[in-house]
């Protein structure tokens, strides 16, 4: 059976942690940042661990992660 392909968009956006959870960049910070509070901007830096509900579909996109 041939190898399965990884979705290129998924490998750029998600990383698997050692404990098996998926990390992703924080959402909702592309534009209109001047309207947001400094606290919200600060809290949206870096990455975030995805909730189980959202993380369930990612292994299908990344079969060898």
C-alpha positions, 0 to 999 in steps of 0.5 A: 500500500502506498504512503499516505500524503500529509496535508501541507497546510496542516504541517505548516500550522500544527505541531504535535507535543510530546504528550500527544496534544496539538499546538497551533498559533493563536487565532484572531490576530491578523488585523484590527489589532488597534481596536483590541486591548493591550492585554488581549494582544499580549495574551494572543502571542505565541501558540496555544494547545488545541482543545480535544474537540478540535484536535480530533480531526488533525491526525487524519491530515497528518498521518505520520505526526 
